[in-house]
Amino acid sequence: MRVGGKGLHLRSGRMKSVLVSMIMALCVLSQVACSASSVDQERKIYTRQATDEGIVRAKSQGHGLNGPLIQELDGGFAAKGIKLMNNMSADDGEGGISYMYLLNGSGRHIVKVHIFSDDRTRVARMNEMYGNDGDQAVMENGLGKTTIRSKAYVSLVYTASGGEKDDYEEDVMQVFQHVLKQLK
């Protein structure tokens, strides 16, 4: 509606001011969101949360201080023609981590690597999990056989079940012995 040729200009002037206001509001909101994210990242750095998250990520991927141990284990099994498959890991919340592998993909042959923060923690946790706190143990029942070898802060566990209990035992024990010798 034009009254003297000014109606269109008034509307477009109002539209421009509304549009400029909306753009300014979006800019302010995006700036606030970015600074909130930056503050969160800075908080993680100063509280060591970022470092702790990185350490957990590195441990679960077999890097960091546990990397050589896991690589030695993998290499030992590869030399025997055994593949470690379906790698899973879990952080225990106390500075330790556990890895679990299926030998050649078989659910009947499981290798677990428990890495604890120190040897006292290893002894206590292994007693909780397996009812044994020694450096060596063999537990057998109708379902299967579990063999444990430990040294310092590390425990290596092999569980075989079903009719194939003895298929890999000799090779696994040789690899376990080799890996544990590498620990200082």
N, CA, C and O of each residue as an XYZ file, in Angstrom:
736
protein
N       0.837     -1.169      0.000
C       0.000      0.000      0.000
C       0.877      1.226      0.000
O       1.603      1.490      0.959
N       0.809      1.932     -1.027
C       1.617      3.136     -1.147
C       0.770      4.352     -0.903
O      -0.287      4.540     -1.505
N       1.243      5.140     -0.039
C       0.623      6.438      0.178
C       1.705      7.449     -0.129
O       2.634      7.636      0.657
N       1.587      8.080     -1.239
C       2.584      9.055     -1.642
C       3.929      8.410     -1.930
O       4.958      9.079     -1.830
N       3.953      7.121     -2.286
C       5.204      6.460     -2.648
C       6.080      6.106     -1.465
O       7.234      5.727     -1.663
N       5.575      6.214     -0.223
C       6.423      5.951      0.940
C       6.110      4.624      1.626
O       6.942      4.142      2.395
N       4.969      4.021      1.390
C       4.576      2.807      2.105
C       5.538      1.646      1.892
O       5.883      0.942      2.841
N       5.962      1.449      0.686
C       6.875      0.361      0.383
C       8.219      0.580      1.056
O       8.832     -0.365      1.554
N       8.669      1.801      1.070
C       9.960      2.102      1.689
C       9.900      1.931      3.198
O      10.881      1.500      3.804
N       8.771      2.259      3.819
C       8.653      2.065      5.262
C       8.725      0.581      5.604
O       9.411      0.174      6.543
N       8.012     -0.206      4.832
C       8.029     -1.645      5.093
C       9.422     -2.223      4.883
O       9.905     -2.991      5.714
N      10.062     -1.866      3.796
C      11.392     -2.413      3.546
C      12.378     -1.893      4.587
O      13.335     -2.593      4.919
N      12.174     -0.696      5.104
C      13.018     -0.170      6.176
C      12.813     -0.960      7.457
O      13.772     -1.270      8.164
N      11.565     -1.283      7.753
C      11.272     -2.101      8.937
C      11.843     -3.514      8.753
O      12.403     -4.095      9.683
N      11.695     -4.046      7.556
C      12.213     -5.381      7.267
C      13.730     -5.409      7.432
O      14.293     -6.356      7.981
N      14.377     -4.354      6.946
C      15.829     -4.291      7.082
C      16.237     -4.258      8.547
O      17.174     -4.947      8.948
N      15.543     -3.467      9.339
C      15.913     -3.376     10.754
C      15.621     -4.684     11.489
O      16.383     -5.075     12.374
N      14.522     -5.370     11.133
C      14.214     -6.665     11.743
C      15.274     -7.692     11.323
O      15.758     -8.468     12.148
N      15.623     -7.687     10.053
C      16.626     -8.611      9.544
C      17.991     -8.360     10.191
O      18.673     -9.306     10.585
N      18.383     -7.116     10.298
C      19.660     -6.775     10.940
C      19.633     -7.188     12.411
O      20.624     -7.699     12.931
N      18.511     -6.971     13.076
C      18.387     -7.363     14.488
C      18.510     -8.875     14.653
O      19.160     -9.353     15.583
N      17.886     -9.622     13.749
C      17.968    -11.083     13.830
C      19.398    -11.569     13.594
O      19.872    -12.470     14.286
N      20.075    -10.980     12.631
C      21.464    -11.366     12.355
C      22.345    -11.058     13.557
O      23.200    -11.864     13.923
N      22.144     -9.908     14.168
C      22.922     -9.532     15.360
C      22.655    -10.516     16.498
O      23.583    -10.919     17.201
N      21.399    -10.902     16.682
C      21.050    -11.842     17.747
C      21.706    -13.205     17.498
O      22.220    -13.824     18.429
N      21.690    -13.670     16.249
C      22.340    -14.939     15.916
C      23.847    -14.879     16.150
O      24.442    -15.840     16.636
N      24.456    -13.757     15.805
C      25.900    -13.600     16.036
C      26.224    -13.659     17.526
O      27.188    -14.309     17.931
N      25.427    -12.987     18.332
C      25.651    -12.988     19.782
C      25.467    -14.394     20.341
O      26.271    -14.849     21.155
N      24.404    -15.092     19.906
C      24.162    -16.455     20.384
C      25.287    -17.405     19.986
O      25.715    -18.227     20.797
N      25.769    -17.303     18.757
C      26.854    -18.195     18.335
C      28.136    -17.885     19.095
O      28.905    -18.795     19.404
N      28.375    -16.622     19.400
C      29.555    -16.247     20.183
C      29.467    -16.827     21.594
O      30.460    -17.321     22.126
N      28.290    -16.768     22.193
C      28.090    -17.314     23.539
C      28.286    -18.830     23.514
O      28.923    -19.384     24.410
N      27.745    -19.506     22.499
C      27.879    -20.959     22.403
C      29.342    -21.356     22.224
O      29.801    -22.316     22.842
N      30.073    -20.632     21.388
C      31.490    -20.943     21.178
C      32.292    -20.718     22.448
O      33.160    -21.524     22.785
N      32.014    -19.641     23.149
C      32.789    -19.377     24.360
C      32.442    -20.387     25.453
O      33.300    -20.717     26.271
N      31.202    -20.886     25.485
C      30.842    -21.912     26.469
C      31.608    -23.197     26.180
O      32.071    -23.867     27.103
N      31.743    -23.539     24.912
C      32.509    -24.719     24.530
C      33.983    -24.534     24.878
O      34.630    -25.464     25.358
N      34.506    -23.354     24.639
C      35.905    -23.064     24.974
C      36.136    -23.140     26.471
O      37.160    -23.655     26.921
N      35.195    -22.632     27.240
C      35.309    -22.683     28.697
C      35.321    -24.135     29.160
O      36.088    -24.495     30.053
N      34.473    -24.973     28.557
C      34.425    -26.385     28.930
C      35.751    -27.074     28.607
O      36.249    -27.870     29.403
N      36.320    -26.767     27.439
C      37.616    -27.349     27.081
C      38.712    -26.882     28.032
O      39.548    -27.686     28.445
N      38.724    -25.620     28.381
C      39.724    -25.097     29.319
C      39.572    -25.745     30.690
O      40.565    -26.065     31.344
N      38.337    -25.935     31.120
C      38.097    -26.577     32.414
C      38.674    -27.989     32.414
O      39.290    -28.412     33.392
N      38.474    -28.715     31.321
C      39.008    -30.073     31.235
C      40.532    -30.074     31.318
O      41.119    -30.966     31.931
N      41.166    -29.094     30.712
C      42.629    -29.019     30.743
C      43.128    -28.763     32.154
O      44.061    -29.424     32.610
N      42.520    -27.813     32.850
C      43.004    -27.444     34.179
C      42.663    -28.471     35.248
O      43.334    -28.529     36.279
N      41.639    -29.279     35.026
C      41.292    -30.305     36.018
C      41.886    -31.668     35.649
O      41.574    -32.662     36.305
N      42.719    -31.738     34.634
C      43.359    -32.967     34.145
C      42.369    -33.935     33.507
O      42.747    -35.051     33.151
N      41.127    -33.534     33.357
C      40.148    -34.433     32.756
C      40.532    -34.761     31.313
O      40.395    -35.906     30.881
N      41.010    -33.769     30.569
C      41.405    -34.011     29.181
C      42.570    -34.998     29.120
O      42.595    -35.879     28.260
N      43.527    -34.853     30.023
C      44.665    -35.773     30.068
C      44.203    -37.178     30.412
O      44.611    -38.150     29.776
N      43.348    -37.281     31.423
C      42.841    -38.591     31.830
C      42.058    -39.262     30.703
O      42.192    -40.465     30.483
N      41.239    -38.482     29.988
C      40.480    -39.035     28.865
C      41.424    -39.527     27.773
O      41.194    -40.577     27.172
N      42.477    -38.770     27.520
C      43.465    -39.177     26.519
C      44.197    -40.443     26.912
O      44.464    -41.298     26.068
N      44.521    -40.567     28.184
C      45.215    -41.765     28.671
C      44.321    -42.987     28.520
O      44.773    -44.040     28.070
N      43.056    -42.849     28.895
C      42.116    -43.970     28.760
C      41.972    -44.356     27.293
O      41.966    -45.541     26.960
N      41.858    -43.363     26.417
C      41.730    -43.639     24.985
C      42.984    -44.354     24.476
O      42.884    -45.315     23.712
N      44.155    -43.891     24.893
C      45.405    -44.523     24.456
C      45.515    -45.951     24.969
O      45.932    -46.848     24.237
N      45.141    -46.162     26.224
C      45.210    -47.518     26.785
C      44.278    -48.455     26.042
O      44.652    -49.584     25.724
N      43.058    -47.993     25.762
C      42.086    -48.870     25.116
C      42.495    -49.205     23.688
O      42.053    -50.213     23.138
N      43.333    -48.372     23.084
C      43.811    -48.634     21.731
C      45.166    -49.328     21.733
O      45.738    -49.574     20.671
N      45.693    -49.652     22.935
C      46.967    -50.357     23.023
C      48.172    -49.473     22.823
O      49.250    -49.962     22.485
N      48.011    -48.186     23.026
C      49.130    -47.253     22.925
C      49.568    -46.885     24.333
O      49.041    -47.419     25.309
N      50.510    -45.992     24.443
C      50.955    -45.553     25.760
C      51.823    -46.609     26.414
O      52.498    -47.375     25.727
N      51.809    -46.655     27.726
C      52.679    -47.562     28.465
C      52.314    -49.024     28.252
O      53.181    -49.891     28.363
N      51.056    -49.321     27.949
C      50.635    -50.704     27.741
C      50.896    -51.184     26.320
O      50.839    -52.383     26.047
N      51.178    -50.269     25.429
C      51.367    -50.613     24.024
C      52.386    -51.709     23.780
O      52.074    -52.686     23.099
N      53.612    -51.579     24.320
C      54.609    -52.627     24.086
C      54.165    -54.001     24.599
O      54.447    -55.015     23.961
N      53.486    -54.043     25.728
C      53.022    -55.315     26.273
C      52.007    -55.960     25.334
O      52.092    -57.153     25.043
N      51.052    -55.171     24.865
C      50.022    -55.691     23.960
C      50.643    -56.089     22.623
O      50.258    -57.101     22.037
N      51.597    -55.303     22.140
C      52.268    -55.648     20.883
C      53.068    -56.940     21.024
O      53.099    -57.758     20.105
N      53.711    -57.121     22.167
C      54.467    -58.348     22.430
C      53.523    -59.556     22.452
O      53.842    -60.610     21.902
N      52.375    -59.393     23.082
C      51.375    -60.459     23.136
C      50.890    -60.799     21.728
O      50.833    -61.968     21.347
N      50.545    -59.776     20.969
C      50.056    -59.965     19.608
C      51.120    -60.640     18.744
O      50.821    -61.562     17.985
N      52.362    -60.173     18.865
C      53.457    -60.768     18.097
C      53.712    -62.217     18.478
O      53.983    -63.054     17.616
N      53.624    -62.513     19.769
C      53.822    -63.888     20.232
C      52.785    -64.839     19.665
O      53.112    -65.946     19.239
N      51.531    -64.402     19.661
C      50.478    -65.254     19.106
C      50.600    -65.354     17.587
O      50.365    -66.420     17.016
N      50.962    -64.261     16.934
C      51.129    -64.289     15.477
C      52.229    -65.278     15.085
O      52.100    -65.986     14.086
N      53.306    -65.328     15.868
C      54.397    -66.270     15.593
C      53.928    -67.720     15.705
O      54.507    -68.609     15.081
N      52.898    -67.958     16.485
C      52.338    -69.307     16.647
C      51.214    -69.579     15.640
O      50.626    -70.660     15.641
N      50.921    -68.596     14.783
C      49.850    -68.755     13.803
C      48.462    -68.583     14.389
O      47.477    -69.072     13.836
N      48.389    -67.877     15.528
C      47.103    -67.659     16.206
C      46.752    -66.178     16.116
O      47.567    -65.316     16.445
N      45.540    -65.894     15.670
C      45.087    -64.504     15.569
C      44.325    -64.107     16.826
O      43.459    -64.843     17.299
N      44.657    -62.937     17.359
C      43.869    -62.355     18.452
C      42.771    -61.533     17.802
O      43.054    -60.558     17.106
N      41.523    -61.918     18.021
C      40.411    -61.262     17.325
C      39.389    -60.725     18.315
O      39.404    -61.067     19.498
N      38.501    -59.877     17.807
C      37.407    -59.295     18.586
C      37.924    -58.588     19.833
O      37.408    -58.799     20.931
N      38.935    -57.757     19.665
C      39.538    -57.037     20.783
C      38.512    -56.157     21.491
O      37.838    -55.340     20.864
N      38.405    -56.336     22.792
C      37.552    -55.486     23.626
C      38.384    -55.023     24.807
O      39.279    -55.737     25.262
N      38.093    -53.840     25.297
C      38.820    -53.355     26.469
C      37.863    -52.636     27.398
O      36.820    -52.128     26.988
N      38.254    -52.608     28.670
C      37.442    -51.927     29.680
C      38.364    -51.338     30.733
O      39.297    -51.990     31.201
N      38.090    -50.102     31.093
C      38.826    -49.407     32.146
C      38.182    -49.769     33.476
O      36.955    -49.783     33.584
N      38.987    -50.061     34.485
C      38.413    -50.462     35.775
C      38.100    -49.284     36.694
O      37.586    -49.485     37.794
N      38.398    -48.072     36.267
C      38.099    -46.892     37.074
C      39.109    -46.634     38.174
O      38.971    -45.669     38.926
N      40.122    -47.481     38.280
C      41.145    -47.324     39.316
C      42.544    -47.279     38.712
O      43.523    -47.581     39.393
N      42.642    -46.907     37.456
C      43.936    -46.825     36.801
C      44.349    -48.091     36.081
O      45.457    -48.161     35.548
N      43.490    -49.089     36.053
C      43.797    -50.340     35.367
C      42.920    -50.521     34.148
O      41.938    -49.804     33.954
N      43.289    -51.488     33.335
C      42.514    -51.768     32.131
C      42.596    -53.260     31.834
O      43.591    -53.912     32.151
N      41.553    -53.786     31.230
C      41.529    -55.194     30.828
C      41.224    -55.280     29.344
O      40.394    -54.538     28.819
N      41.911    -56.200     28.676
C      41.680    -56.482     27.270
C      41.181    -57.915     27.166
O      41.573    -58.775     27.954
N      40.319    -58.168     26.196
C      39.833    -59.526     25.975
C      39.912    -59.834     24.484
O      39.541    -59.012     23.646
N      40.396    -61.023     24.167
C      40.542    -61.456     22.781
C      39.976    -62.862     22.625
O      39.996    -63.660     23.562
N      39.475    -63.152     21.440
C      39.095    -64.510     21.067
C      40.226    -65.055     20.196
O      40.668    -64.389     19.260
N      40.690    -66.255     20.500
C      41.750    -66.856     19.693
C      41.153    -67.373     18.393
O      40.246    -68.206     18.398
N      41.669    -66.873     17.292
C      41.178    -67.225     15.951
C      39.661    -67.065     15.835
O      39.020    -67.774     15.059
N      39.095    -66.152     16.592
C      37.668    -65.845     16.516
C      36.760    -66.829     17.228
O      35.539    -66.713     17.127
N      37.318    -67.789     17.941
C      36.508    -68.809     18.612
C      36.096    -68.350     20.005
O      36.940    -67.961     20.812
N      34.814    -68.395     20.279
C      34.304    -68.044     21.599
C      34.654    -69.073     22.664
O      34.405    -68.844     23.847
N      35.224    -70.196     22.267
C      35.637    -71.241     23.215
C      37.045    -71.000     23.764
O      37.463    -71.653     24.720
N      37.769    -70.063     23.157
C      39.153    -69.793     23.560
C      39.320    -68.292     23.767
O      39.366    -67.522     22.808
N      39.410    -67.895     25.019
C      39.436    -66.475     25.379
C      40.717    -66.162     26.138
O      41.091    -66.870     27.073
N      41.380    -65.091     25.722
C      42.550    -64.586     26.439
C      42.188    -63.225     27.000
O      41.693    -62.352     26.286
N      42.443    -63.057     28.289
C      42.227    -61.762     28.938
C      43.558    -61.259     29.472
O      44.357    -62.021     30.017
N      43.777    -59.977     29.306
C      44.968    -59.317     29.827
C      44.483    -58.279     30.822
O      43.784    -57.335     30.453
N      44.850    -58.451     32.079
C      44.481    -57.495     33.120
C      45.735    -56.723     33.507
O      46.720    -57.306     33.961
N      45.691    -55.408     33.325
C      46.821    -54.554     33.688
C      46.344    -53.646     34.811
O      45.436    -52.837     34.620
N      46.953    -53.781     35.971
C      46.536    -53.037     37.156
C      47.520    -51.910     37.446
O      48.605    -51.853     36.868
N      47.129    -51.021     38.343
C      47.988    -49.881     38.674
C      49.231    -50.307     39.448
O      50.265    -49.646     39.359
N      49.149    -51.400     40.206
C      50.311    -51.912     40.939
C      50.066    -53.374     41.304
O      48.975    -53.901     41.086
N      51.087    -54.025     41.860
C      50.951    -55.456     42.140
C      50.003    -55.759     43.295
O      49.358    -56.808     43.292
N      49.902    -54.878     44.272
C      48.942    -55.110     45.374
C      47.513    -55.080     44.858
O      46.684    -55.897     45.258
N      47.231    -54.145     43.977
C      45.893    -54.066     43.384
C      45.623    -55.319     42.556
O      44.517    -55.860     42.589
N      46.624    -55.780     41.817
C      46.458    -57.011     41.027
C      46.060    -58.180     41.918
O      45.111    -58.902     41.615
N      46.782    -58.362     43.007
C      46.504    -59.481     43.909
C      45.068    -59.402     44.430
O      44.350    -60.402     44.435
N      44.654    -58.216     44.865
C      43.301    -58.048     45.415
C      42.226    -58.280     44.352
O      41.252    -58.990     44.605
N      42.391    -57.690     43.169
C      41.366    -57.805     42.123
C      41.283    -59.221     41.554
O      40.191    -59.713     41.272
N      42.418    -59.868     41.388
C      42.395    -61.242     40.868
C      41.722    -62.176     41.868
O      41.035    -63.120     41.476
N      41.917    -61.915     43.146
C      41.234    -62.704     44.170
C      39.722    -62.484     44.085
O      38.947    -63.429     44.235
N      39.303    -61.235     43.844
C      37.874    -60.934     43.693
C      37.291    -61.619     42.457
O      36.211    -62.206     42.518
N      38.010    -61.541     41.341
C      37.474    -62.053     40.074
C      37.561    -63.570     39.940
O      36.631    -64.208     39.446
N      38.675    -64.146     40.379
C      38.916    -65.568     40.123
C      39.069    -66.407     41.386
O      39.205    -67.628     41.307
N      39.049    -65.761     42.550
C      39.211    -66.506     43.795
C      40.620    -67.027     43.996
O      40.836    -67.992     44.729
N      41.582    -66.380     43.339
C      42.969    -66.807     43.449
C      43.867    -65.586     43.358
O      43.723    -64.771     42.447
N      44.790    -65.458     44.296
C      45.669    -64.291     44.282
C      47.131    -64.660     44.024
O      48.022    -63.830     44.204
N      47.379    -65.899     43.603
C      48.744    -66.342     43.330
C      49.210    -65.922     41.947
O      48.444    -65.378     41.152
N      50.498    -66.188     41.673
C      51.061    -65.860     40.363
C      50.687    -66.887     39.298
O      50.738    -66.596     38.103
N      50.310    -68.092     39.738
C      49.910    -69.135     38.799
C      48.714    -69.883     39.360
O      48.635    -70.151     40.559
N      47.792    -70.213     38.481
C      46.627    -70.984     38.926
C      46.007    -71.694     37.732
O      46.066    -71.212     36.601
N      45.417    -72.841     38.006
C      44.638    -73.576     37.014
C      43.345    -73.977     37.701
O      43.359    -74.631     38.744
N      42.232    -73.580     37.111
C      40.921    -73.916     37.659
C      40.135    -74.638     36.575
O      39.995    -74.143     35.457
N      39.632    -75.799     36.915
C      38.917    -76.584     35.918
C      37.592    -77.060     36.495
O      37.502    -77.457     37.656
N      36.575    -77.010     35.658
C      35.272    -77.562     36.030
C      34.660    -78.193     34.784
O      35.323    -78.296     33.752
N      33.438    -78.602     34.869
C      32.780    -79.265     33.751
C      32.622    -78.388     32.523
O      32.515    -78.897     31.407
N      32.606    -77.094     32.712
C      32.407    -76.176     31.594
C      33.698    -75.813     30.874
O      33.686    -75.536     29.675
N      34.808    -75.816     31.600
C      36.044    -75.413     30.952
C      37.212    -75.345     31.906
O      37.145    -75.784     33.054
N      38.282    -74.780     31.390
C      39.525    -74.690     32.140
C      40.058    -73.269     32.023
O      40.123    -72.709     30.929
N      40.437    -72.690     33.161
C      41.003    -71.343     33.188
C      42.403    -71.425     33.771
O      42.616    -71.984     34.846
N      43.353    -70.855     33.040
C      44.744    -70.844     33.467
C      45.186    -69.398     33.625
O      44.970    -68.571     32.739
N      45.811    -69.100     34.768
C      46.236    -67.735     35.080
C      47.744    -67.714     35.278
O      48.314    -68.573     35.949
N      48.373    -66.712     34.677
C      49.785    -66.438     34.901
C      49.898    -64.949     35.206
O      49.351    -64.116     34.483
N      50.612    -64.619     36.284
C      50.718    -63.223     36.712
C      52.157    -62.872     37.058
O      52.959    -63.725     37.438
N      52.450    -61.603     36.915
C      53.732    -61.061     37.356
C      53.555    -59.562     37.541
O      52.945    -58.882     36.716
N      54.106    -59.061     38.650
C      54.049    -57.627     38.961
C      52.599    -57.141     38.896
O      51.765    -57.599     39.677
N      52.292    -56.239     37.995
C      50.973    -55.613     37.910
C      50.113    -56.191     36.784
O      49.065    -55.631     36.465
N      50.540    -57.303     36.179
C      49.859    -57.875     35.015
C      49.415    -59.308     35.297
O      50.153    -60.093     35.893
N      48.203    -59.636     34.863
C      47.715    -61.015     34.890
C      47.224    -61.381     33.499
O      46.493    -60.622     32.862
N      47.635    -62.550     33.040
C      47.206    -63.086     31.756
C      46.342    -64.308     32.040
O      46.744    -65.200     32.787
N      45.162    -64.347     31.445
C      44.195    -65.407     31.740
C      43.755    -66.061     30.431
O      43.382    -65.382     29.474
N      43.807    -67.386     30.410
C      43.341    -68.146     29.253
C      42.213    -69.058     29.705
O      42.376    -69.850     30.633
N      41.070    -68.942     29.042
C      39.927    -69.795     29.348
C      39.556    -70.576     28.090
O      39.335    -69.998     27.026
N      39.492    -71.893     28.232
C      39.090    -72.770     27.134
C      37.876    -73.560     27.599
O      37.824    -74.027     28.736
N      36.907    -73.705     26.711
C      35.690    -74.420     27.104
C      35.290    -75.408     26.018
O      35.812    -75.383     24.903
N      34.367    -76.263     26.366
C      33.875    -77.250     25.416
C      34.867    -78.381     25.217
O      35.746    -78.600     26.051
N      34.727    -79.089     24.126
C      35.578    -80.234     23.836
C      36.941    -79.868     23.297
O      37.757    -80.749     23.026
N      37.206    -78.570     23.136
C      38.467    -78.121     22.538
C      39.387    -77.496     23.583
O      40.140    -76.577     23.261
N      39.345    -77.969     24.810
C      40.077    -77.328     25.900
C      41.586    -77.311     25.708
O      42.254    -76.396     26.190
N      42.131    -78.290     25.021
C      43.581    -78.392     24.929
C      44.156    -77.926     23.591
O      45.361    -78.046     23.373
N      43.334    -77.404     22.703
C      43.789    -77.049     21.357
C      44.947    -76.049     21.341
O      45.903    -76.227     20.586
N      44.872    -75.013     22.154
C      45.868    -73.944     22.123
C      46.697    -73.841     23.402
O      47.576    -72.984     23.489
N      46.443    -74.678     24.378
C      47.018    -74.476     25.709
C      48.543    -74.362     25.705
O      49.090    -73.453     26.328
N      49.223    -75.250     25.028
C      50.689    -75.214     25.029
C      51.212    -73.916     24.417
O      52.113    -73.286     24.970
N      50.649    -73.515     23.278
C      51.071    -72.273     22.624
C      50.773    -71.058     23.493
O      51.601    -70.155     23.611
N      49.596    -71.038     24.097
C      49.206    -69.903     24.940
C      50.152    -69.771     26.128
O      50.578    -68.664     26.457
N      50.482    -70.871     26.768
C      51.370    -70.813     27.936
C      52.770    -70.346     27.545
O      53.421    -69.636     28.312
N      53.237    -70.735     26.362
C      54.542    -70.264     25.890
C      54.524    -68.761     25.642
O      55.471    -68.059     25.996
N      53.456    -68.270     25.037
C      53.336    -66.825     24.792
C      53.235    -66.080     26.117
O      53.904    -65.065     26.307
N      52.405    -66.574     27.038
C      52.277    -65.932     28.354
C      53.637    -65.842     29.042
O      54.002    -64.790     29.567
N      54.385    -66.943     29.040
C      55.691    -66.962     29.693
C      56.621    -65.932     29.056
O      57.326    -65.207     29.757
N      56.619    -65.873     27.737
C      57.468    -64.909     27.032
C      57.093    -63.466     27.370
O      57.962    -62.641     27.650
N      55.804    -63.173     27.341
C      55.341    -61.802     27.620
C      55.675    -61.400     29.053
O      56.151    -60.289     29.284
N      55.435    -62.277     30.006
C      55.705    -61.942     31.410
C      57.201    -61.778     31.678
O      57.585    -61.016     32.566
N      58.049    -62.478     30.928
C      59.500    -62.292     31.075
C      59.923    -60.877     30.685
O      60.925    -60.363     31.183
N      59.158    -60.255     29.798
C      59.496    -58.913     29.329
C      59.238    -57.848     30.391
O      59.790    -56.750     30.318
N      58.402    -58.168     31.376
C      58.098    -57.204     32.441
C      59.282    -57.084     33.380
O      59.957    -58.068     33.683
N      59.519    -55.887     33.825
C      60.625    -55.658     34.761
C      60.137    -55.605     36.167
O      60.931    -55.419     37.090
